[in-house]
Amino acid sequence: MATIWRLPQALAETGKTRTPWYQDITRGLMVRPVKISVRAAGYPADEVKAVNAARIAGKTDDEIRALVAKLHLARKAVQ
C-alpha cells in the first residue's frame, strides 16, 4: 500500500518551507501532488523519499529533474 503524505509531513521530511517547496515543484525538482479527494492533495511518500535520496547522494538539478520526470511517468503506468 502506498503512503501519501499531506503537505506538513512532506515538508517535515525534506526540511523545506512552503515557498521553496512550491518553487521546486515549478522547477521540476520535486514531484507534483496527487488528488486524494475533491479538496485535498498529497505527495506519494516513496517519491518524496526518492528525491531526498537523490539530493543526499549529491545529484545535480538536471539529474533530479530526470528522476522527477521518471516518477511522474511511473504514475501513469499504474493507471
SVG drawing of the C-alpha trace seen along z (x, -y; Angstrom):
<svg xmlns="http://www.w3.org/2000/svg" viewBox="-15 -31 42 33">
<polyline fill="none" stroke="black" stroke-width="0.4" points="0.0,0.0 1.4,-3.4 1.5,-6.1 0.5,-9.6 1.8,-12.4 -0.1,-15.7 2.0,-18.8 3.1,-19.3 4.5,-15.7 6.3,-16.2 7.7,-19.5 9.0,-17.9 10.6,-15.1 12.5,-17.5 13.2,-20.3 11.7,-22.8 9.2,-25.5 6.2,-26.1 7.7,-28.7 10.9,-26.7 8.7,-23.5 6.4,-25.1 9.4,-26.7 11.0,-23.2 7.7,-21.8 7.7,-24.6 11.3,-24.0 10.7,-20.2 12.9,-19.5 10.0,-18.0 7.1,-15.7 3.7,-17.2 0.8,-16.4 -1.8,-13.8 -5.5,-14.4 -6.8,-12.3 -10.2,-13.9 -12.2,-16.8 -10.5,-19.3 -7.3,-17.6 -4.0,-16.6 -0.9,-14.8 2.5,-13.6 3.5,-9.9 5.9,-9.2 8.1,-6.9 8.5,-9.7 9.5,-12.3 11.9,-9.8 13.5,-9.1 14.0,-12.8 15.5,-13.2 17.9,-10.3 19.0,-11.9 19.7,-15.1 21.7,-13.3 23.6,-11.5 24.7,-14.8 22.8,-14.5 22.7,-17.6 19.5,-19.6 19.3,-18.1 19.6,-14.6 16.8,-15.3 14.6,-16.7 15.1,-13.5 14.2,-11.5 11.1,-13.5 10.0,-13.1 10.6,-9.3 8.5,-9.2 5.6,-11.1 5.7,-8.7 5.6,-5.7 2.3,-7.2 0.7,-6.9 1.9,-3.3 -0.1,-2.3 -3.3,-3.8"/>
</svg>
